[in-house]
Amino acid sequence: MTMIDSTVTAEEREAILGAVRDFAESELAPHAAERDEKHIFPRETLNRAGELGLGGIYVREEFGGTGLGRVDTVAIFEELAKGDPAVAAYISIHNMVVWMIDTYGDDAQRGRWLPGLTAMEQFGGYCLTEPGAGSDAANIATSAVRDGDDYLLTGVKQFISGAGEAGVYVVMARTGGAGSGARGISAFLVPGDAAGLSFGAPEKKMGWHAQPTRQVIFDGVRVPASAMLGEEGKGFAIAMSALNGGRLNIAACSLGGAAWALEKAVQYVHERVAFGEPLSEKQSILFTIADMRTELQAARLMVRDGAEAVDAKAPDATMRCAMAKRFATDAGFEIANKALQLHGGYGYLQDYGVEKVVRDLRVHQILEGTNEIMRLIVGREMLRPAGSNQMRSAS
C-alpha cells in the first residue's frame, strides 16, 4: 500500500475512496463479527491502515500526514464504517489526536510524535471526560501542578478509547485555581509508558467491542513543561477545536454503518417471502426503504456541509458541525434500527450483523458531545443576532 497523495482531482479522489473501500472490504468487514464477539483490538490492521495514509488524514505531509481536506475525510470515514463502524470510529479518534499535535504542537513535539502516529505504529488517546465531568467538560478536576521544570498530573479520565494501547495521550488538566473554569485548563502530551500512569478495567459496553474503553488514571504523573500542548490556559479551547472534526468524523461513521445496514435490508426484502408474496412487493416496506434512503442522503449532505464549513474556516462552522453531528448520528441509528426491524427475528441474531451495527451506532449519539449538547450549541448560536443573520443569508 502507498501513501495517499494530498493533491486531489476528481479522478484521484475516486481512486482514494476506491483504495479505502478495498481496505474496508478486505481488512475490516470479514473480521468485524469476530472482533465484536471476542473484543479484539486489531493492532496489525491499524498498522496497515497507517501504510495506506489513514493515520493522519488531515495532517500536513511534512511529518507523514496525508493532507486531505475535511470533505474528502468524511467520505473516507463513511467507507471505513461500511466495513466496521467500531474500528472506523477509533481511527477517527486517533486522527483527532494527531491533528491536535500537528496544529498546536511545536516542532519538537511534532518531530517526536507525528511520524509514529501518522504511520499508526503508535496510537493516540484523547483524555477530556472525567467521572464527574462529561458534558460539563469545563469543570474537570484532573490537576497539573507545577514542580520546577515539570508538571505533576493527578486525576482520573473516563470513557477513554484506546486506553492502555495508546503511545501518547492528549490530556486536559487544570493548571488554574479553583473556579478558573475553562480558562484554567491546559493540554499535555503524556507518553503511554509514563510512570504513575495506569488504567481501569475494560468497560463492559453495549457496542464498540473492537476498541478498548477504560479509565486513565494519573497518580502524580510527571511530565516536563515542554509537554504542554499550546499555551497555558488554552487547553479547553484546543479540546473544543478538535471536536469540530471529531463530530464530522463520527457522523460520517454513522453514515457508513447506516448505508451498510440499508443495503442488507434491501437484499433481505428481495429474498424474503411472507403471506405469499415477496416483502419487496409490500407498499409499507417500500415506504420504509424510501424513508431510510432519504434520511441517509439528507444526513450525508449535512455532513458534507459541515466539512465544507471547516475547510472554508466559516464563522458558523461549529454550529454547522453540531447540526450535522446531531442529525447524522440520529438518522444513522434510526436507519440501522429500521433495518433490524425489516429483518424481523433474524435481525436480532448475530449471524446477520445488523444488531452489531445498531449497537455500534447507538453510542455516536452520545460521544463527541451528546446530541442534547449539539442542540444547545445550535440554539445558542441562533439566538445571537449574528447566528440568525447567517442562517438567513444561507437560506
N, C-alpha and C positions, 0 to 999 in steps of 0.2 A: 504494500500500500504506500502511496505517496502523499505528501503534504498537499492539502488543498490550496490552490492559488487564490490570492485575495483580489486580483483584478478580474471582475466578474462581468462577462457579457451574458446575454440570454442563453446562448449555447453552453457556456461554461457553467452557468447556474444549473441548467438541466443535467449536466454531467456530474456536478457536485451532488445534487439530490439523488441521481442515479446510483452513485457510489455509496451514499448513506443508506439508500433503500436496500442495496445489496447487502450491506453490513447488517442492517436490521433483520433482513430475511434469513441470513446465514448464521449470524452470531448471537442474535437476541431471541427471535421468535421460536426456534426449535428447542431452546433450553428454558423458556420462560416458566413453564409449568413446574419443572423440576426445581428451579431456583426458588420459586414461590413455596413449594411444598417443603423443601429442605433448608430454606433460609440461607441460600448460598450467595455470598458476595462475589461477583465474577471479576476478580482482580486481573486475570490474564486477558479477559475480553476487554476490560477497560484499558489495559496496556495497548491492545490493538486499536482501540478507538483513538488513542493518542497518536498512533502511527498514521491514522487517517486525517489527523488535524482537528480532532474533536475535543482536545484538552484545553484549547484557548481560542474558541471560535471567533470571538470578537475582541481579541487581544492583538496588539501590534506585532508585526512579524519579527522585529529586532531580537526578541527573546523566544522565538519559536511559535508565536501566535499565528492564527490564520488570517486575522484582519478583516473579517467579513462584517457587513452591516447587520442591523437587527432584523431587517426584513428577511434576509437570507437565513439568519439564525433561527427565527421562529419556524421557517419551513423545514429546516434541518431537524428541529426537535419534534415536529409533528411526525416526520418519517421515522425517527428513532422510537417514538412511543407506539407506533404501529407494531413494532417488534416486541417491546416490553416497556410499559409506562414506568415501572419502578426503577429500572436501570436508567432509562432516559431522564427521569427526574433527578437521579443522583448526578448524572453528567451535567445537568442544569446547575445544581448547587455548586459543583466543582468549578464550573465556568464563572459563576458569580464571584467566587473567592479569587480566582485567577485575575479577573477583571479588576477587582479592588486593588490587588497588589500592583498591577500594571498602571492603573490610573492614579493611585495615591502614594505608591511607594517611591523611595529614592532609588538611585542607580544601584546601590549596594544591595538593597532588598530585592530589586528585580533580578539582578545578576545571581543572587543566591537561590531564589525560589522559582522563578518562572521557567527556566529550562526543564527542570524535572516535572513541574506541574503541567506545562503545555504538552509534554510528551506523555503525560499520565503515567509516568514512572513513579510519581508521588501523587497523593490525593489531597484535596483541600477540605477543610471543615469551617463552617460559619457558626460562630457562637454568640448569639444575641439573647435568645429566650432563656428565662430562668423559671424555677418552680413557682415563684411568686410574681413574675413579670412576663406575661405572654403578650397580649395585645397592648398592654401599657408598658411598652419597651423602654420608655424614658425613665422608668423607676427601677432599673436594675440595681442589684445590691453588690454584685461582684466588685471588689475593690482592687485598685492598683496603687500601692503606697510607695512613694519614692524612698529609696535607700541608697544614698550615694549616687553612683553611676547606674544603678539598677532600679527596677520596679519589682515589688512583690505582689503577685496576683493571688487573691483568695476569694473563693466563691464557688457556686455550682451553676452550670448551664444545663438546660433541659431540652429534650427532643432534638438532639444533635445528630444529623445524618452523617454517616461515615465515622462516627466516634470510635476511636480505637484503631482505625485504619488510616487516618489522615497523617500526612507528613508534616502538615502545618495547619494551625487553626488561627483564623482571624477572630480575635476575642474583643468584645466590647466590655470595658471595665470602667469603674468610676474613679476618676482622678480628682474630682472636685469634692467639696464637703457635702454634708447632709443638706438636702434641699436644693442642690445645684441643678437637679433635673437633667434635661438633655444637654445643657451646656457643660455639665461636669463629667461627660463620658468621653473616653479616648479609646482608640483601637490599637491592638497589639498583635504582632505576629509571634505565635508561640509554637516552637517545634513539637512534633508529636512525641518525642522522647525526652521532653524536659523533666527534670527532677521535680517531684511533687505533683505531677500530673497523673490523674488516674480516671477510671471510667466506671460507671454504674453497670448493673446487669443489663443485657439486651432487653429492650422493651418488647412486650408481647402485644403485637399490633394487629389491627384488622386487615391491613394490606401492607404494601411496600416491603414484602418479606425479603426481597433480593438486596436490600441495603440495610446495614445495621443502624439502629437508633438507640442511643444511650445517653446517660448523663455524662458530662465532662466536669471533673472535679479538680479545682485548683487549691492546693494546700501550700500556700506560700511559694508559689512557682516564681522563681527568679529569672527575669529576662533583662537584658541591657536596655538602657534608654534608647538605643538605636533600633530596638524592636518596635518602637511606636510607629504606627502607620499613619502618615499625615501629621497634622498639628495636634497639640494637646487641646482637649475640649471639642474636637471636631469628629469624634468617633460616631456619635449618633447621626450626624449629617452624612457621614461616609456610609454607615449601615443603611440609611434610608435611600441614598442614591443608588446603591446596588440593587435595591428591591424593585426599581422600575424594570430592569432587565429580568430579574428573577421572576417577577409576576408574569411577564410576557412569556418566558420560557415555560413556566408551569402551565400557563393557559394553553400554550401550543402542545404540551404533553397531553392535556385533556382532549384537544382536537384529535391527536393521533390515536389515543385509546378509543375515543368515540367513533372515529372513522373505521377502525378495525371491527368494533362491535356491530356497527351498522352493516358492514359488508357481510359479517357472519349471519346477521338476521335476514338479510336479503337471500342469501344462499339457503337458509333453513326454510323460509316460507315458500320457496320454489319447490323444495323437496317434500315438504310435509303435506299430507292429505288428511282432511278432517271432514266428517259428515259428507263424504262422497265427492269432495272437490278439493283442489289444491288451496292451501291458505292464501296463495298469491291471487286467487280469484275473488277473495272476500273484500268488500269495499272498506270495511273497518280496518283491515290490515293495510290496504293501500294508503288510507289516510294517515295511519300511524307512521308508515315508512316515509311518506311525503313530508310529514311534520319533522321527523328526525333529520332528514336530509336538509330541509330548510333551516332548521336551527343550527345545524353544523355549518352551513355556508354563512349564515349571519355571524356566527361566532368567529369563523375564520377571517371574515372581513374586519371585524372589530379588532382582532389580534394584529392583523396587518396594519390597521390604522394606528394602533399604539406603537408598533415598531417604527412606522414612518415618523411618528412624532418624536421618538427618541433619536432616530438618525438625524432628524432636522433640528434637534435641540429646541423644539417648540416650547413656548412658555406654559402650555397646558399639557405637557407630556405626562406628568404624574397623574393627572385626572384621567387622561385617555388610557393610560396603562391600567389604572384602577378599574375603569369601566370594562375594559377588555378582560381583565382577570376575573372579575365578578361574573360577567356574562358567560364567558367561555367555560369556566370551571363548573358553573351551574348547569349549563347546557350539556357539557360533556358527560357529567354524571347522569343526567336525566336520559340522554340518548343511550348510554350503556345500560341503564336500568330498564329502559323500554325494550332493548334488545334481549335482555334476560327474560322479560315477560313474554315476548313473542316466542321464545323457545319453550315456554311452559316449564314443566318439571325438569326437562333436560337442561335448561338454562341454569338450574340450581346445582348441577353436577359439575365437579371439577374437570371432567373429561372434555367439556366443550369450551372451557377457557373464559366464558363470558363472566361468570361470577368473580373470577380473579380481577378482571378489568374493572368491574363495578367496585370491588374493594379498593383497588389501587387509586381509582379516580376520586373516591369519596374524600380523601384527605386533602386533595387540591383545593377544596372549598374552605380549608382551614389554614393551611400554611402560606407563607409569604404575605401574611396579613389576612385575617379571616375576611370572608365576604361581607360581614357586617362592617368591618373597618373600611373596606372598599367603598361601601355606601356612605360612610362618614366623610371620606376624602372627597367624593364627588359632590355630596350635598353641601359641604362647607365651601367648596370652590364655587358652586353655583350661586350661593348666597352672597358671594363677593361680587361687586359690580363688574370687575374685570372678567370673572368667570361667566357671568351672564352675557357680557358683550362678545366673548369668544364663541360661546355657543350660538349666538345669533349670527355671527359672521360666518360660521361654518355651515349653517343650515341653508 
